[in-house]
Amino acid sequence: MRGQGHAGVAALGGGMTLRAALIDETSTDAGAILLDQSGAQLAVVDSTLAGTAAAAIEVTDAGVHHLFARNVTVAGFGVGIDQAGMTAAAGSVTEYVSDPVVTLYPGQPPASLNLPVLDAPLVPWFDAGTQWANVDDFGAAGDGGVDDTGAIQAALNSGLPVVYFPRRVYRVTKTLQVPASVQRLEVFDANLDNATFAISAAAPTPVLIRDTTGYGQVQSAATRDVVLQLTTGAFENPQDNPINLFLENCANIGGGNAFTVSGQHTYARSLNDEEGGTQADAGFNPATATADMQVEGGSLWVLNFKTENKPIPALSALPGAFVEVLGGYVNVTVPPGDIPMIVNNGAKVSFLGFTNLFCSELQTAIEEFRDGGAAAEAASSLPARGFDGCFTVPLYVGYDPSSTP
């Protein structure tokens, strides 16, 4: 962002997360980032802010607007962070939280995990005239009545690197096997009967699946990295394949025992989970609880999320897992009772976000289980957002300091 008149970025009452941003206001007298209006939360990481104004980041009211900043280079501004007229950071920022960090066990460092992050690999487009396989050319009817499974599989097996679906509805009755030769699946929002794509062959190149609809599934059945972009539906890695999973603006994904497993590293930019679900346990059990983001092992890094429509935790992380969530919100639409929003069952977790809608129904914000004990943070003890009991988690950290990455 360059040459803005008011501020490079303004967070006015909602939530926003920035990573690898360059905000250059050297040609104006504007600040780089402004937090204003009740309930605003902003996270900025791995970014550069340049300008000549009095402050690079201005937080207009302490305790009402919430800032998390990490690895932010500041150049030219008078100060790095001004919070309600007071200098909170003189220059560049290693890590800063505008509110007290939430910790539940003694000796816990008040610092985020700062997990290493990989950017999603760029998959080639290939020549559309010679290297794209149209499933209709292999016999798919695309009318929703004829079984198109065999034709689609033939297109996948054609040896061409791109397979695409030009019509609106395809009937699929069996799991589709994605061979190593396929590098892109361009679904174009076609309805595929909630089909399952199994990544069935190992390959050094990733496979990109884009523009799916509904509640289908992608399944890792071999050691191959996967990029899901603008997709809806589940992902599972039941064989614990050691892969990188990249999620780019995905919905209805994150639940299930095999979503993130030991040896898998997941990098998610925008998760929106609205799929229905319930907590089946008569009494809450952290070892068996289902969740919107269910982390059985490996690592999960999230740059913004949204969940809603079910009385289960937004996040549940089991022993051995590393989880970092940098911003997002929980829409409280179904009363969760005593079910916590965040469950840390012996994992390594850092989390920031906020709640929205009918927040007074949510009683427990965080429950952490460690070394045979349990500790909890009540929703009422966290900074309020100003309406119906909604609150902000400025930064929660819970992990064994001796085992950080």
N, C-alpha and C positions, 0 to 999 in steps of 0.2 A: 504494500500500500504506500502510495506517495501523494503528496500535495493535498491532503485533506484539510478542509477549513476548520473543523471542530475538533476532531481527534482522529488518529489513524484508525482506531477501533473503539467503539463505544458499547459497553455492556449496560443495558438499561432495563434492569429488573429480571432478566432471564439468566441463562447459562451459556457459556461459550468456552471452547478449548482451542488454543492455538499451538501448533508445533511447527518449527522451522519457518517461522514468519520473519519477513524483513519489512519493517515499518520505517520509512524514511521521510521525516518531516522537516528536513533541513531547509526546504524552500518556503516553509510557512512558520507561523508561531504556534502551531498546534502541538499538543502532546501526542505520544504514541498510543496510549491506552487510557481510557476513562471508564471508571466504574461509578455508576450513579443510579439512583432510584432503588427502592426497597427490594431486597431479595436477590440482587445481582451477584452472580458468582462467575469468576473468570480464572482460567488456568492458562499460563503461557510457559512453554518449555522450549529449550534448544533454539532460541530466537535472537534476533538482533534488532535493536531499537536505536534510531539515530535522529537527532533533531537539536533545536536550540531553545526550546521552551524551558520553563522552570523545572518541570518534572517529566520524566519519560512515562511513568505510570501514576495516575492520580486516582486515589480511592477517597471519595468525597466524605464518607461518614464511617468511622470505625465501628464495627459491630453490626452494621447494617448491610454493607457491601463486603464481599469476601473474595480474597485474592490468593492464588497459589502461583508462585513464580519459581522456575528452576532453570539454571544454565542459560541466563539471559544476559547478553552483552549490551551495555548501554554506552552510547557515544555522543558527546556534545551537549546533552541535557544538563541542567543545573544539578539535579539529583536523580537517582534511579527510581525511587518510589516515595511519593508523598501520600501519607495517610492522614486525612482530616487536618491538614496543615502542619503535620509533623513529619520530619524526614525519617522514613523507615529503612531506606537503603540509600547510601550516598552515591553509589555507582552501579556497576554490574552486579548481578545477583547469582549467587551459588544456589541457595534455596531460601525461600521466604514464604511464610504463611501469615495471613493477617489476623488470625484468631488462634487461640490456644490449640495445640495439636492434641487429638484425643488418643490417649493410651490407657490400657486397662490393667497392665501388669507393671510392677516396680522394675526399674532398670531398663525399660524400653527406650531406645533412642528416639527422640521426636523428629525423625527424618524419614522421607519416603524411600522406597526400595530403589528407585532410579534404575529400573530394569533396562538392559540393552534393547534397542529397537532395530528391527530390519524394515526397510521400505519394501513395498510390494514390487516384485520383479516386473519389468515391462515385457510383455509377450508380443512377438511380431504380429502384424496384421496379415501378411502374406498377400499374394496376388489374387484378387477376387475372381478374375477370369479363368484362372487355371488351378487354384489351390483351395477353393471353397467347395465343399460337398453339400449340395442341396438335397435334403432328405426326400423331397418329392421326386427327384430324378431317380431314386432307388426304389420307388413304388409306394411311398407314403401317400395316403389319400388326404389327410389333414381335414377330415370332415367330422371327426368325433365319433363316428360309427364303426368304420373299418379298423381292425387291429393293425396299427402301424409299427408294432414292435420290431418285426423282422426287417422292415425297410430301414428303420432308423439304425438298427444294428449293422446293416449292410453299409450304410453311409459311414458309420463309425469305423468299420473295418476296411474302408476304401484305401487307406494309406494317405489320404489328404489331411493336411494339418488343421483345417477349419471345417466344422460341420455346423450348418445353420437350418433354421426352421422358418420358412416364409409364411406359413398360414397360421390361423389363430388357435386351432384345436387339433391335437393329435392324441389318439387312443394308445396307451401303453399298458401292457398287461404283465410284463416281466422286467426284472432288473436289467438295465442297459450297461454293458461293459465298455469302459473307455480305455482303448489300447494306448500304448506309448506313442504311436504316430500322431494322435490327436493332441493339438496344443491349445485350440480355442473351441469352445462350444458357445455359439451365438444363438440363444434361444429366442430372442426378440419378443419376450413376454408371451410366448405361446403357452396355451394350457396343455400340459402333458399328463393329465390325470395324476398329478402328484407323483411322478415317476421317481425312481431311484437310479442315480448314476453311480456306478462303482468304478473307482479308479483302480483298474485291475492289473496294471503292469508297471513295474518300476521304470523310471526314466530320470535322466539328469536334468531335463527341462521341466518347468512347471506346467500345469494345465490350468487354463483360465475358463471358468464357467460364468456366463453373464446373462442377466435379464431373465431370470426364472420367476415364476409366479406360484402361488399356492403353498402347500405344505408338503412338498416333495422332500427328497433327501439326497445328499452326496455322501458317499461312503468311501473311506480310504481302505483299499484292499491291497496296497502295495506301497513301497517306499518312493513316494513322489510328492513334491510340494504342490499345494493347491491354492489357487486364487479364486475367491468367490466375489463377484462384483455385481451390485444391484440385484441381489438374489433374495428369495424368501425360501424358508424350509430348513430342515435340520442338517447338521453335519455330524458324522460319527466316525470314530477311528477304533473299531472294536479289537483290532489286532495290535494296538499300541505301536503302530509304525512310527519311526523317528522322523517326523516331517515338520516342515514349516507350513502353517495355515495362515493365509492372509484374507481378512474379511473387510471388504470395502463397501460400506453402506448396505448392510444386510439386515433382514427382518426375520422374526420367528425362528431364531437360532440361538443356541446357547444352553439349552437344557439337555438332559439325558446323561447317562453314566459315561458315555464314550465321546463327549464333546471335546474335552481337553484332557489328555491322558499322559502318563509318564513318557518322557522322551519327545513329546510334541511341544512346539513353540507356536503360540497363536498371537497374531498381531491384528487387532480389530480397530477399524476406524468407522465408528457409527454403527451401533447395534440397536435395533428397535424390536423388542420382543413383546408381542401382544397375544401370543397363542394362549388359549385357556389352559388352566391347570389347577389342581387342588393339593393341599397337604393331606396325605392319606393317614398319617400317624395320629393315633388318638392323643398322644402326648408328643410334643416336639422332640425329635431325635436327630442330633446334628450329623450322625453317621449315615443316616438314610434319607435325609431331607432332600427333596427335589428343589430346584431353583431355576430362575431365569438364566443366570450364568453359573453353570455347575462345573467346578474345576476339580477333577479327580487327581490330577498330577500335572507334570510339565509346567509350562508357564502361560499366562494369559495377560496380555497388555491391551488395555482398552482406551481409546481416545474418544470419549463421549458415548453415552448410551441412553436408552429410554426403555422402561418396562411398565407394564400395567396389566390389569384384568385378572389377577389371581392372588389368592392369599398364601403365597409361598415367598421365601427369601428372594431378593433381587440377586444376591450373590451367596454361594456356598462353596467354600474351599476346604479341601481335605489335606491331611498331612502329606508333606512333600511337594505341595504346589506353591508356585510363586505367582502372585496376582498383583497387578497395578492397574487401578481404574482412575483415569484422569478426567473427571467431569461427567455429568449426565444427571438424569433425574428419574425418580420413581413416581408414577402417577398412582395414587392410592385410590383405587376404584372399588375394591372388594375388601371389606373389613378383615384384617389379618389377625385380630385378637392379640395373643401373646407371641405370635410367630415373629422373630426378628427380621429386620430388613437385610442385615449382613450377618453371615455366619462364618466365623474363622475357626475351623476345627483343627488347630495345630499347623496351619499353613503359614506362609509369609505373605502378608497383605498390606498394601497401602491403598487408600480409597478416598476420593472426594466426590461429592455430588450433593443433590438436594431432593426434597419431596415436593409434590404438587397435588392439587385437588383436595380430597377428603382426608387430610393428614392427621386429624385428631383421632382417627381410628387406629393409627399405628402407635403402639406403646413402646416397643423395644427397638432401638435403632441398630444396636450391634451386640452380638454375643460371641465371646471368644473363649475357646476351650484350649487349655494348655497345661501340661504336666499333671493331668488328673483333676484339675480344677476348672472352674468356670467363672467368668466375670461378664457383666453386661453394662451397657450404656443406655439409659432411658432416653426416649425421643425428647422428652420435656427438658432435658439438661443441655441440649444442643442449641446453637444460635437460631433464633426464630426468624422466619422469612416475612412475618407480618400479617399472615392470614391463616385461619382455620388450623392452627397447630402445625403448619408446615415448618420445616427446619432445614438447616444446611449442615452437612458434614464438611468442615473446612479442610481437614485432613485427619484420617484415622490411620494409625499404623499399629500392626501387631505381628511381630515375628521374633524368632530367636536370633539375636544379633550375631551369634557365632556362626550362623549358617546362611548369611546373606550372599547374593551372587557376586 
